[in-house]
Amino acid sequence: MNFKGTIIIKQEKEWFVASCLENNIASQGKTIDKAIENLKEAIALYYEDENEEEVILPKNDQVYITTLEMAI
């Protein structure tokens, strides 16, 4: 099975946190590359016991990401 997902990476103090939007899986690493590597491993573990037919992957490839700034 191939997985294509949208990830967001943000820095939290000395760690980089990588989060996958499609399945709410997140991981971290001391570098961006390590955070992505750890996220790939976490996603693989998440889907390892799933039958390919049972996994629902997003069918729409369009993703819209923006920022929001507001006073609260």
PQR file with spaces between the fields and no chain letter, atoms N, CA, C, O and H, PARSE charges and radii, in Angstrom:
ATOM       1  N    MET     1       0.849   -1.171    0.000 -0.4000 1.5000
ATOM       2  CA   MET     1       0.000    0.000    0.000 -0.0000 2.0000
ATOM       3  C    MET     1       0.895    1.234    0.000  0.5500 1.7000
ATOM       4  O    MET     1       1.900    1.287    0.709 -0.5500 1.4000
ATOM       5  N    ASN     2       0.528    2.192   -0.781 -0.4000 1.5000
ATOM       6  CA   ASN     2       1.206    3.481   -0.765 -0.0000 2.0000
ATOM       7  C    ASN     2       0.354    4.477   -0.006  0.5500 1.7000
ATOM       8  O    ASN     2      -0.869    4.503   -0.151 -0.5500 1.4000
ATOM       9  H    ASN     2      -0.288    2.149   -1.357  0.4000 1.0000
ATOM      10  N    PHE     3       0.993    5.277    0.784 -0.4000 1.5000
ATOM      11  CA   PHE     3       0.297    6.306    1.551 -0.0000 2.0000
ATOM      12  C    PHE     3       0.812    7.663    1.106  0.5500 1.7000
ATOM      13  O    PHE     3       2.020    7.887    1.026 -0.5500 1.4000
ATOM      14  H    PHE     3       1.986    5.255    0.901  0.4000 1.0000
ATOM      15  N    LYS     4      -0.109    8.560    0.818 -0.4000 1.5000
ATOM      16  CA   LYS     4       0.247    9.935    0.490 -0.0000 2.0000
ATOM      17  C    LYS     4      -0.532   10.825    1.440  0.5500 1.7000
ATOM      18  O    LYS     4      -1.763   10.816    1.448 -0.5500 1.4000
ATOM      19  H    LYS     4      -1.091    8.379    0.883  0.4000 1.0000
ATOM      20  N    GLY     5       0.188   11.588    2.234 -0.4000 1.5000
ATOM      21  CA   GLY     5      -0.484   12.414    3.221 -0.0000 2.0000
ATOM      22  C    GLY     5       0.087   13.809    3.287  0.5500 1.7000
ATOM      23  O    GLY     5       1.116   14.116    2.686 -0.5500 1.4000
ATOM      24  H    GLY     5       1.188   11.596    2.228  0.4000 1.0000
ATOM      25  N    THR     6      -0.599   14.633    4.025 -0.4000 1.5000
ATOM      26  CA   THR     6      -0.193   16.014    4.236 -0.0000 2.0000
ATOM      27  C    THR     6       0.382   16.123    5.632  0.5500 1.7000
ATOM      28  O    THR     6      -0.263   15.735    6.606 -0.5500 1.4000
ATOM      29  H    THR     6      -1.435   14.384    4.513  0.4000 1.0000
ATOM      30  N    ILE     7       1.591   16.648    5.734 -0.4000 1.5000
ATOM      31  CA   ILE     7       2.184   16.782    7.052 -0.0000 2.0000
ATOM      32  C    ILE     7       2.518   18.243    7.336  0.5500 1.7000
ATOM      33  O    ILE     7       2.801   19.037    6.439 -0.5500 1.4000
ATOM      34  H    ILE     7       2.115   16.963    4.942  0.4000 1.0000
ATOM      35  N    ILE     8       2.472   18.551    8.596 -0.4000 1.5000
ATOM      36  CA   ILE     8       2.853   19.866    9.082 -0.0000 2.0000
ATOM      37  C    ILE     8       4.003   19.654   10.055  0.5500 1.7000
ATOM      38  O    ILE     8       3.957   18.771   10.911 -0.5500 1.4000
ATOM      39  H    ILE     8       2.242   17.906    9.326  0.4000 1.0000
ATOM      40  N    ILE     9       5.027   20.471    9.910 -0.4000 1.5000
ATOM      41  CA   ILE     9       6.170   20.393   10.815 -0.0000 2.0000
ATOM      42  C    ILE     9       6.317   21.740   11.493  0.5500 1.7000
ATOM      43  O    ILE     9       6.354   22.783   10.839 -0.5500 1.4000
ATOM      44  H    ILE     9       5.064   21.189    9.215  0.4000 1.0000
ATOM      45  N    LYS    10       6.401   21.702   12.815 -0.4000 1.5000
ATOM      46  CA   LYS    10       6.631   22.949   13.548 -0.0000 2.0000
ATOM      47  C    LYS    10       7.660   22.694   14.637  0.5500 1.7000
ATOM      48  O    LYS    10       7.815   21.579   15.135 -0.5500 1.4000
ATOM      49  H    LYS    10       6.371   20.855   13.346  0.4000 1.0000
ATOM      50  N    GLN    11       8.346   23.752   14.984 -0.4000 1.5000
ATOM      51  CA   GLN    11       9.375   23.627   16.007 -0.0000 2.0000
ATOM      52  C    GLN    11       8.786   23.986   17.358  0.5500 1.7000
ATOM      53  O    GLN    11       8.124   25.013   17.511 -0.5500 1.4000
ATOM      54  H    GLN    11       8.220   24.658   14.579  0.4000 1.0000
ATOM      55  N    GLU    12       9.033   23.128   18.332 -0.4000 1.5000
ATOM      56  CA   GLU    12       8.619   23.352   19.708 -0.0000 2.0000
ATOM      57  C    GLU    12       9.865   23.244   20.582  0.5500 1.7000
ATOM      58  O    GLU    12      10.339   22.148   20.880 -0.5500 1.4000
ATOM      59  H    GLU    12       9.571   22.293   18.208  0.4000 1.0000
ATOM      60  N    LYS    13      10.376   24.383   20.978 -0.4000 1.5000
ATOM      61  CA   LYS    13      11.649   24.468   21.702 -0.0000 2.0000
ATOM      62  C    LYS    13      12.739   23.825   20.875  0.5500 1.7000
ATOM      63  O    LYS    13      12.976   24.264   19.750 -0.5500 1.4000
ATOM      64  H    LYS    13       9.991   25.273   20.736  0.4000 1.0000
ATOM      65  N    GLU    14      13.423   22.792   21.386 -0.4000 1.5000
ATOM      66  CA   GLU    14      14.525   22.194   20.625 -0.0000 2.0000
ATOM      67  C    GLU    14      14.074   21.006   19.767  0.5500 1.7000
ATOM      68  O    GLU    14      14.918   20.354   19.152 -0.5500 1.4000
ATOM      69  H    GLU    14      13.231   22.435   22.301  0.4000 1.0000
ATOM      70  N    TRP    15      12.786   20.707   19.707 -0.4000 1.5000
ATOM      71  CA   TRP    15      12.265   19.582   18.943 -0.0000 2.0000
ATOM      72  C    TRP    15      11.461   20.062   17.740  0.5500 1.7000
ATOM      73  O    TRP    15      10.860   21.135   17.767 -0.5500 1.4000
ATOM      74  H    TRP    15      12.100   21.237   20.206  0.4000 1.0000
ATOM      75  N    PHE    16      11.459   19.248   16.683 -0.4000 1.5000
ATOM      76  CA   PHE    16      10.571   19.454   15.549 -0.0000 2.0000
ATOM      77  C    PHE    16       9.465   18.410   15.646  0.5500 1.7000
ATOM      78  O    PHE    16       9.741   17.226   15.836 -0.5500 1.4000
ATOM      79  H    PHE    16      11.948   18.376   16.661  0.4000 1.0000
ATOM      80  N    VAL    17       8.224   18.843   15.516 -0.4000 1.5000
ATOM      81  CA   VAL    17       7.072   17.955   15.605 -0.0000 2.0000
ATOM      82  C    VAL    17       6.435   17.859   14.221  0.5500 1.7000
ATOM      83  O    VAL    17       6.057   18.872   13.633 -0.5500 1.4000
ATOM      84  H    VAL    17       8.000   19.805   15.362  0.4000 1.0000
ATOM      85  N    ALA    18       6.320   16.644   13.708 -0.4000 1.5000
ATOM      86  CA   ALA    18       5.693   16.381   12.411 -0.0000 2.0000
ATOM      87  C    ALA    18       4.352   15.712   12.658  0.5500 1.7000
ATOM      88  O    ALA    18       4.273   14.699   13.353 -0.5500 1.4000
ATOM      89  H    ALA    18       6.627   15.821   14.185  0.4000 1.0000
ATOM      90  N    SER    19       3.294   16.283   12.084 -0.4000 1.5000
ATOM      91  CA   SER    19       1.937   15.766   12.261 -0.0000 2.0000
ATOM      92  C    SER    19       1.320   15.483   10.904  0.5500 1.7000
ATOM      93  O    SER    19       1.461   16.274    9.971 -0.5500 1.4000
ATOM      94  H    SER    19       3.358   17.106   11.519  0.4000 1.0000
ATOM      95  N    CYS    20       0.638   14.359   10.797 -0.4000 1.5000
ATOM      96  CA   CYS    20      -0.064   13.991    9.570 -0.0000 2.0000
ATOM      97  C    CYS    20      -1.536   14.368    9.726  0.5500 1.7000
ATOM      98  O    CYS    20      -2.189   13.944   10.679 -0.5500 1.4000
ATOM      99  H    CYS    20       0.523   13.716   11.555  0.4000 1.0000
ATOM     100  N    LEU    21      -2.053   15.158    8.799 -0.4000 1.5000
ATOM     101  CA   LEU    21      -3.433   15.631    8.897 -0.0000 2.0000
ATOM     102  C    LEU    21      -4.465   14.543    8.631  0.5500 1.7000
ATOM     103  O    LEU    21      -5.559   14.579    9.194 -0.5500 1.4000
ATOM     104  H    LEU    21      -1.522   15.503    8.025  0.4000 1.0000
ATOM     105  N    GLU    22      -4.138   13.589    7.791 -0.4000 1.5000
ATOM     106  CA   GLU    22      -5.124   12.580    7.397 -0.0000 2.0000
ATOM     107  C    GLU    22      -5.464   11.595    8.511  0.5500 1.7000
ATOM     108  O    GLU    22      -6.571   11.058    8.531 -0.5500 1.4000
ATOM     109  H    GLU    22      -3.250   13.558    7.334  0.4000 1.0000
ATOM     110  N    ASN    23      -4.544   11.347    9.433 -0.4000 1.5000
ATOM     111  CA   ASN    23      -4.800   10.317   10.445 -0.0000 2.0000
ATOM     112  C    ASN    23      -4.416   10.740   11.870  0.5500 1.7000
ATOM     113  O    ASN    23      -4.433    9.916   12.784 -0.5500 1.4000
ATOM     114  H    ASN    23      -3.645   11.784    9.417  0.4000 1.0000
ATOM     115  N    ASN    24      -4.077   11.998   12.056 -0.4000 1.5000
ATOM     116  CA   ASN    24      -3.735   12.533   13.383 -0.0000 2.0000
ATOM     117  C    ASN    24      -2.543   11.854   14.037  0.5500 1.7000
ATOM     118  O    ASN    24      -2.468   11.793   15.264 -0.5500 1.4000
ATOM     119  H    ASN    24      -4.064   12.667   11.313  0.4000 1.0000
ATOM     120  N    ILE    25      -1.619   11.347   13.249 -0.4000 1.5000
ATOM     121  CA   ILE    25      -0.415   10.737   13.802 -0.0000 2.0000
ATOM     122  C    ILE    25       0.665   11.807   13.856  0.5500 1.7000
ATOM     123  O    ILE    25       0.803   12.610   12.933 -0.5500 1.4000
ATOM     124  H    ILE    25      -1.680   11.397   12.252  0.4000 1.0000
ATOM     125  N    ALA    26       1.420   11.813   14.932 -0.4000 1.5000
ATOM     126  CA   ALA    26       2.489   12.797   15.093 -0.0000 2.0000
ATOM     127  C    ALA    26       3.733   12.113   15.647  0.5500 1.7000
ATOM     128  O    ALA    26       3.656   11.075   16.304 -0.5500 1.4000
ATOM     129  H    ALA    26       1.308   11.161   15.682  0.4000 1.0000
ATOM     130  N    SER    27       4.869   12.718   15.366 -0.4000 1.5000
ATOM     131  CA   SER    27       6.133   12.247   15.900 -0.0000 2.0000
ATOM     132  C    SER    27       7.062   13.438   15.999  0.5500 1.7000
ATOM     133  O    SER    27       6.733   14.531   15.537 -0.5500 1.4000
ATOM     134  H    SER    27       4.932   13.562   14.832  0.4000 1.0000
ATOM     135  N    GLN    28       8.220   13.231   16.599 -0.4000 1.5000
ATOM     136  CA   GLN    28       9.138   14.350   16.782 -0.0000 2.0000
ATOM     137  C    GLN    28      10.570   13.903   16.558  0.5500 1.7000
ATOM     138  O    GLN    28      10.872   12.710   16.528 -0.5500 1.4000
ATOM     139  H    GLN    28       8.487   12.343   16.974  0.4000 1.0000
ATOM     140  N    GLY    29      11.443   14.883   16.401 -0.4000 1.5000
ATOM     141  CA   GLY    29      12.862   14.617   16.237 -0.0000 2.0000
ATOM     142  C    GLY    29      13.650   15.885   16.478  0.5500 1.7000
ATOM     143  O    GLY    29      13.096   16.985   16.470 -0.5500 1.4000
ATOM     144  H    GLY    29      11.198   15.852   16.425  0.4000 1.0000
ATOM     145  N    LYS    30      14.937   15.731   16.691 -0.4000 1.5000
ATOM     146  CA   LYS    30      15.810   16.883   16.936 -0.0000 2.0000
ATOM     147  C    LYS    30      16.050   17.688   15.660  0.5500 1.7000
ATOM     148  O    LYS    30      16.432   18.856   15.731 -0.5500 1.4000
ATOM     149  H    LYS    30      15.388   14.838   16.697  0.4000 1.0000
ATOM     150  N    THR    31      15.828   17.073   14.489 -0.4000 1.5000
ATOM     151  CA   THR    31      15.942   17.763   13.205 -0.0000 2.0000
ATOM     152  C    THR    31      14.655   17.527   12.420  0.5500 1.7000
ATOM     153  O    THR    31      13.865   16.647   12.761 -0.5500 1.4000
ATOM     154  H    THR    31      15.518   16.124   14.431  0.4000 1.0000
ATOM     155  N    ILE    32      14.450   18.315   11.368 -0.4000 1.5000
ATOM     156  CA   ILE    32      13.269   18.112   10.520 -0.0000 2.0000
ATOM     157  C    ILE    32      13.325   16.732    9.876  0.5500 1.7000
ATOM     158  O    ILE    32      12.323   16.019    9.838 -0.5500 1.4000
ATOM     159  H    ILE    32      15.092   19.030   11.091  0.4000 1.0000
ATOM     160  N    ASP    33      14.494   16.357    9.370 -0.4000 1.5000
ATOM     161  CA   ASP    33      14.630   15.044    8.729 -0.0000 2.0000
ATOM     162  C    ASP    33      14.320   13.902    9.694  0.5500 1.7000
ATOM     163  O    ASP    33      13.669   12.928    9.316 -0.5500 1.4000
ATOM     164  H    ASP    33      15.309   16.936    9.401  0.4000 1.0000
ATOM     165  N    LYS    34      14.782   14.019   10.936 -0.4000 1.5000
ATOM     166  CA   LYS    34      14.525   12.973   11.934 -0.0000 2.0000
ATOM     167  C    LYS    34      13.045   12.923   12.303  0.5500 1.7000
ATOM     168  O    LYS    34      12.494   11.842   12.512 -0.5500 1.4000
ATOM     169  H    LYS    34      15.311   14.811   11.243  0.4000 1.0000
ATOM     170  N    ALA    35      12.401   14.089   12.383 -0.4000 1.5000
ATOM     171  CA   ALA    35      10.972   14.126   12.686 -0.0000 2.0000
ATOM     172  C    ALA    35      10.174   13.438   11.572  0.5500 1.7000
ATOM     173  O    ALA    35       9.229   12.699   11.851 -0.5500 1.4000
ATOM     174  H    ALA    35      12.849   14.967   12.213  0.4000 1.0000
ATOM     175  N    ILE    36      10.554   13.679   10.311 -0.4000 1.5000
ATOM     176  CA   ILE    36       9.872   13.034    9.190 -0.0000 2.0000
ATOM     177  C    ILE    36      10.137   11.534    9.190  0.5500 1.7000
ATOM     178  O    ILE    36       9.224   10.740    8.964 -0.5500 1.4000
ATOM     179  H    ILE    36      11.321   14.279   10.085  0.4000 1.0000
ATOM     180  N    GLU    37      11.377   11.148    9.441 -0.4000 1.5000
ATOM     181  CA   GLU    37      11.720    9.721    9.512 -0.0000 2.0000
ATOM     182  C    GLU    37      10.905    9.027   10.609  0.5500 1.7000
ATOM     183  O    GLU    37      10.372    7.939   10.392 -0.5500 1.4000
ATOM     184  H    GLU    37      12.118   11.793    9.624  0.4000 1.0000
ATOM     185  N    ASN    38      10.809    9.646   11.767 -0.4000 1.5000
ATOM     186  CA   ASN    38      10.037    9.065   12.871 -0.0000 2.0000
ATOM     187  C    ASN    38       8.551    9.025   12.549  0.5500 1.7000
ATOM     188  O    ASN    38       7.858    8.087   12.945 -0.5500 1.4000
ATOM     189  H    ASN    38      11.242   10.530   11.944  0.4000 1.0000
ATOM     190  N    LEU    39       8.051   10.036   11.830 -0.4000 1.5000
ATOM     191  CA   LEU    39       6.643   10.046   11.438 -0.0000 2.0000
ATOM     192  C    LEU    39       6.354    8.914   10.454  0.5500 1.7000
ATOM     193  O    LEU    39       5.323    8.249   10.562 -0.5500 1.4000
ATOM     194  H    LEU    39       8.614   10.797   11.509  0.4000 1.0000
ATOM     195  N    LYS    40       7.246    8.693    9.504 -0.4000 1.5000
ATOM     196  CA   LYS    40       7.072    7.590    8.559 -0.0000 2.0000
ATOM     197  C    LYS    40       6.971    6.259    9.297  0.5500 1.7000
ATOM     198  O    LYS    40       6.126    5.423    8.979 -0.5500 1.4000
ATOM     199  H    LYS    40       8.083    9.233    9.416  0.4000 1.0000
ATOM     200  N    GLU    41       7.838    6.074   10.279 -0.4000 1.5000
ATOM     201  CA   GLU    41       7.811    4.833   11.064 -0.0000 2.0000
ATOM     202  C    GLU    41       6.497    4.705   11.830  0.5500 1.7000
ATOM     203  O    GLU    41       5.913    3.622   11.886 -0.5500 1.4000
ATOM     204  H    GLU    41       8.525    6.753   10.537  0.4000 1.0000
ATOM     205  N    ALA    42       6.033    5.798   12.416 -0.4000 1.5000
ATOM     206  CA   ALA    42       4.776    5.769   13.172 -0.0000 2.0000
ATOM     207  C    ALA    42       3.592    5.466   12.255  0.5500 1.7000
ATOM     208  O    ALA    42       2.695    4.714   12.635 -0.5500 1.4000
ATOM     209  H    ALA    42       6.508    6.677   12.370  0.4000 1.0000
ATOM     210  N    ILE    43       3.579    6.041   11.057 -0.4000 1.5000
ATOM     211  CA   ILE    43       2.488    5.774   10.110 -0.0000 2.0000
ATOM     212  C    ILE    43       2.519    4.322    9.660  0.5500 1.7000
ATOM     213  O    ILE    43       1.472    3.680    9.566 -0.5500 1.4000
ATOM     214  H    ILE    43       4.308    6.652   10.748  0.4000 1.0000
ATOM     215  N    ALA    44       3.711    3.797    9.380 -0.4000 1.5000
ATOM     216  CA   ALA    44       3.836    2.388    8.982 -0.0000 2.0000
ATOM     217  C    ALA    44       3.325    1.466   10.079  0.5500 1.7000
ATOM     218  O    ALA    44       2.625    0.494    9.794 -0.5500 1.4000
ATOM     219  H    ALA    44       4.560    4.319    9.457  0.4000 1.0000
ATOM     220  N    LEU    45       3.664    1.756   11.316 -0.4000 1.5000
ATOM     221  CA   LEU    45       3.182    0.940   12.439 -0.0000 2.0000
ATOM     222  C    LEU    45       1.670    1.048   12.590  0.5500 1.7000
ATOM     223  O    LEU    45       1.005    0.063   12.908 -0.5500 1.4000
ATOM     224  H    LEU    45       4.233    2.546   11.547  0.4000 1.0000
ATOM     225  N    TYR    46       1.134    2.221   12.367 -0.4000 1.5000
ATOM     226  CA   TYR    46      -0.313    2.452   12.484 -0.0000 2.0000
ATOM     227  C    TYR    46      -1.091    1.585   11.490  0.5500 1.7000
ATOM     228  O    TYR    46      -2.144    1.044   11.827 -0.5500 1.4000
ATOM     229  H    TYR    46       1.674    3.022   12.109  0.4000 1.0000
ATOM     230  N    TYR    47      -0.570    1.456   10.269 -0.4000 1.5000
ATOM     231  CA   TYR    47      -1.280    0.732    9.221 -0.0000 2.0000
ATOM     232  C    TYR    47      -0.824   -0.715    9.055  0.5500 1.7000
ATOM     233  O    TYR    47      -1.378   -1.418    8.210 -0.5500 1.4000
ATOM     234  H    TYR    47       0.285    1.896    9.996  0.4000 1.0000
ATOM     235  N    GLU    48       0.157   -1.196    9.817 -0.4000 1.5000
ATOM     236  CA   GLU    48       0.736   -2.510    9.546 -0.0000 2.0000
ATOM     237  C    GLU    48      -0.243   -3.665    9.682  0.5500 1.7000
ATOM     238  O    GLU    48      -0.093   -4.659    8.973 -0.5500 1.4000
ATOM     239  H    GLU    48       0.608   -0.625   10.504  0.4000 1.0000
ATOM     240  N    ASP    49      -1.227   -3.585   10.549 -0.4000 1.5000
ATOM     241  CA   ASP    49      -2.174   -4.679   10.727 -0.0000 2.0000
ATOM     242  C    ASP    49      -3.466   -4.482    9.944  0.5500 1.7000
ATOM     243  O    ASP    49      -4.390   -5.288   10.065 -0.5500 1.4000
ATOM     244  H    ASP    49      -1.349   -2.777   11.125  0.4000 1.0000
ATOM     245  N    GLU    50      -3.542   -3.434    9.152 -0.4000 1.5000
ATOM     246  CA   GLU    50      -4.747   -3.136    8.386 -0.0000 2.0000
ATOM     247  C    GLU    50      -4.712   -3.822    7.029  0.5500 1.7000
ATOM     248  O    GLU    50      -3.666   -3.897    6.384 -0.5500 1.4000
ATOM     249  H    GLU    50      -2.792   -2.780    9.054  0.4000 1.0000
ATOM     250  N    ASN    51      -5.864   -4.322    6.604 -0.4000 1.5000
ATOM     251  CA   ASN    51      -5.988   -4.814    5.240 -0.0000 2.0000
ATOM     252  C    ASN    51      -6.102   -3.614    4.316  0.5500 1.7000
ATOM     253  O    ASN    51      -6.741   -2.618    4.655 -0.5500 1.4000
ATOM     254  H    ASN    51      -6.714   -4.261    7.128  0.4000 1.0000
ATOM     255  N    GLU    52      -5.492   -3.711    3.172 -0.4000 1.5000
ATOM     256  CA   GLU    52      -5.490   -2.589    2.237 -0.0000 2.0000
ATOM     257  C    GLU    52      -6.909   -2.157    1.872  0.5500 1.7000
ATOM     258  O    GLU    52      -7.155   -0.970    1.658 -0.5500 1.4000
ATOM     259  H    GLU    52      -4.973   -4.520    2.897  0.4000 1.0000
ATOM     260  N    GLU    53      -7.832   -3.094    1.798 -0.4000 1.5000
ATOM     261  CA   GLU    53      -9.213   -2.779    1.441 -0.0000 2.0000
ATOM     262  C    GLU    53      -9.930   -2.009    2.554  0.5500 1.7000
ATOM     263  O    GLU    53     -10.891   -1.289    2.282 -0.5500 1.4000
ATOM     264  H    GLU    53      -7.632   -4.058    1.972  0.4000 1.0000
ATOM     265  N    GLU    54      -9.480   -2.151    3.795 -0.4000 1.5000
ATOM     266  CA   GLU    54     -10.143   -1.517    4.929 -0.0000 2.0000
ATOM     267  C    GLU    54      -9.634   -0.109    5.205  0.5500 1.7000
ATOM     268  O    GLU    54     -10.276    0.653    5.928 -0.5500 1.4000
ATOM     269  H    GLU    54      -8.699   -2.736    4.016  0.4000 1.0000
ATOM     270  N    VAL    55      -8.493    0.239    4.637 -0.4000 1.5000
ATOM     271  CA   VAL    55      -7.908    1.548    4.888 -0.0000 2.0000
ATOM     272  C    VAL    55      -8.561    2.567    3.967  0.5500 1.7000
ATOM     273  O    VAL    55      -8.562    2.412    2.746 -0.5500 1.4000
ATOM     274  H    VAL    55      -7.971   -0.380    4.050  0.4000 1.0000
ATOM     275  N    ILE    56      -9.111    3.603    4.569 -0.4000 1.5000
ATOM     276  CA   ILE    56      -9.736    4.666    3.789 -0.0000 2.0000
ATOM     277  C    ILE    56      -8.744    5.817    3.695  0.5500 1.7000
ATOM     278  O    ILE    56      -8.447    6.487    4.684 -0.5500 1.4000
ATOM     279  H    ILE    56      -9.110    3.729    5.561  0.4000 1.0000
ATOM     280  N    LEU    57      -8.245    6.029    2.496 -0.4000 1.5000
ATOM     281  CA   LEU    57      -7.309    7.116    2.262 -0.0000 2.0000
ATOM     282  C    LEU    57      -8.039    8.245    1.550  0.5500 1.7000
ATOM     283  O    LEU    57      -8.993    7.993    0.814 -0.5500 1.4000
ATOM     284  H    LEU    57      -8.487    5.485    1.693  0.4000 1.0000
ATOM     285  N    PRO    58      -7.615    9.466    1.753 -0.5600 1.5000
ATOM     286  CA   PRO    58      -8.288   10.590    1.112  0.2800 2.0000
ATOM     287  C    PRO    58      -8.218   10.487   -0.405  0.5500 1.7000
ATOM     288  O    PRO    58      -7.181   10.135   -0.968 -0.5500 1.4000
ATOM     289  N    LYS    59      -9.328   10.797   -1.057 -0.4000 1.5000
ATOM     290  CA   LYS    59      -9.391   10.708   -2.504 -0.0000 2.0000
ATOM     291  C    LYS    59      -9.120   12.047   -3.173  0.5500 1.7000
ATOM     292  O    LYS    59      -8.839   12.092   -4.371 -0.5500 1.4000
ATOM     293  H    LYS    59     -10.170   11.083   -0.600  0.4000 1.0000
ATOM     294  N    ASN    60      -9.199   13.123   -2.427 -0.4000 1.5000
ATOM     295  CA   ASN    60      -9.000   14.453   -2.983 -0.0000 2.0000
ATOM     296  C    ASN    60      -7.556   14.883   -2.736  0.5500 1.7000
ATOM     297  O    ASN    60      -7.104   14.914   -1.591 -0.5500 1.4000
ATOM     298  H    ASN    60      -9.428   13.086   -1.454  0.4000 1.0000
ATOM     299  N    ASP    61      -6.840   15.211   -3.790 -0.4000 1.5000
ATOM     300  CA   ASP    61      -5.452   15.636   -3.654 -0.0000 2.0000
ATOM     301  C    ASP    61      -5.299   17.120   -3.355  0.5500 1.7000
ATOM     302  O    ASP    61      -4.185   17.587   -3.118 -0.5500 1.4000
ATOM     303  H    ASP    61      -7.207   15.186   -4.720  0.4000 1.0000
ATOM     304  N    GLN    62      -6.385   17.861   -3.362 -0.4000 1.5000
ATOM     305  CA   GLN    62      -6.290   19.290   -3.115 -0.0000 2.0000
ATOM     306  C    GLN    62      -6.245   19.556   -1.616  0.5500 1.7000
ATOM     307  O    GLN    62      -7.106   19.112   -0.856 -0.5500 1.4000
ATOM     308  H    GLN    62      -7.290   17.481   -3.554  0.4000 1.0000
ATOM     309  N    VAL    63      -5.225   20.288   -1.222 -0.4000 1.5000
ATOM     310  CA   VAL    63      -5.057   20.666    0.172 -0.0000 2.0000
ATOM     311  C    VAL    63      -4.855   22.168    0.216  0.5500 1.7000
ATOM     312  O    VAL    63      -4.079   22.721   -0.563 -0.5500 1.4000
ATOM     313  H    VAL    63      -4.526   20.649   -1.839  0.4000 1.0000
ATOM     314  N    TYR    64      -5.544   22.817    1.115 -0.4000 1.5000
ATOM     315  CA   TYR    64      -5.418   24.258    1.268 -0.0000 2.0000
ATOM     316  C    TYR    64      -4.865   24.539    2.649  0.5500 1.7000
ATOM     317  O    TYR    64      -5.480   24.187    3.655 -0.5500 1.4000
ATOM     318  H    TYR    64      -6.175   22.367    1.748  0.4000 1.0000
ATOM     319  N    ILE    65      -3.716   25.165    2.699 -0.4000 1.5000
ATOM     320  CA   ILE    65      -3.092   25.508    3.972 -0.0000 2.0000
ATOM     321  C    ILE    65      -2.859   26.994    3.988  0.5500 1.7000
ATOM     322  O    ILE    65      -2.357   27.568    3.022 -0.5500 1.4000
ATOM     323  H    ILE    65      -3.216   25.450    1.881  0.4000 1.0000
ATOM     324  N    THR    66      -3.219   27.607    5.076 -0.4000 1.5000
ATOM     325  CA   THR    66      -3.028   29.040    5.220 -0.0000 2.0000
ATOM     326  C    THR    66      -2.721   29.350    6.668  0.5500 1.7000
ATOM     327  O    THR    66      -2.695   28.453    7.510 -0.5500 1.4000
ATOM     328  H    THR    66      -3.626   27.140    5.861  0.4000 1.0000
ATOM     329  N    THR    67      -2.492   30.592    6.954 -0.4000 1.5000
ATOM     330  CA   THR    67      -2.292   31.018    8.335 -0.0000 2.0000
ATOM     331  C    THR    67      -3.457   31.922    8.734  0.5500 1.7000
ATOM     332  O    THR    67      -4.151   32.490    7.891 -0.5500 1.4000
ATOM     333  H    THR    67      -2.513   31.321    6.270  0.4000 1.0000
ATOM     334  N    LEU    68      -3.639   32.031   10.010 -0.4000 1.5000
ATOM     335  CA   LEU    68      -4.699   32.876   10.557 -0.0000 2.0000
ATOM     336  C    LEU    68      -4.111   33.706   11.670  0.5500 1.7000
ATOM     337  O    LEU    68      -3.481   33.175   12.585 -0.5500 1.4000
ATOM     338  H    LEU    68      -3.076   31.570   10.695  0.4000 1.0000
ATOM     339  N    GLU    69      -4.310   34.998   11.598 -0.4000 1.5000
ATOM     340  CA   GLU    69      -3.872   35.875   12.669 -0.0000 2.0000
ATOM     341  C    GLU    69      -5.077   36.709   13.092  0.5500 1.7000
ATOM     342  O    GLU    69      -5.749   37.317   12.259 -0.5500 1.4000
ATOM     343  H    GLU    69      -4.822   35.430   10.855  0.4000 1.0000
ATOM     344  N    MET    70      -5.339   36.731   14.389 -0.4000 1.5000
ATOM     345  CA   MET    70      -6.484   37.490   14.895 -0.0000 2.0000
ATOM     346  C    MET    70      -6.252   37.909   16.329  0.5500 1.7000
ATOM     347  O    MET    70      -5.460   37.295   17.044 -0.5500 1.4000
ATOM     348  H    MET    70      -4.793   36.238   15.067  0.4000 1.0000
ATOM     349  N    ALA    71      -6.929   38.935   16.743 -0.4000 1.5000
ATOM     350  CA   ALA    71      -6.851   39.373   18.122 -0.0000 2.0000
ATOM     351  C    ALA    71      -7.816   38.562   18.963  0.5500 1.7000
ATOM     352  O    ALA    71      -8.947   38.300   18.552 -0.5500 1.4000
ATOM     353  H    ALA    71      -7.572   39.434   16.162  0.4000 1.0000
ATOM     354  N    ILE    72      -7.365   38.170   20.138 -0.4000 1.5000
ATOM     355  CA   ILE    72      -8.261   37.434   21.042 -0.0000 2.0000
ATOM     356  C    ILE    72      -8.229   38.061   22.421  0.5500 1.7000
ATOM     357  O    ILE    72      -8.914   37.591   23.329 -0.5500 1.4000
ATOM     358  H    ILE    72      -6.447   38.384   20.472  0.4000 1.0000
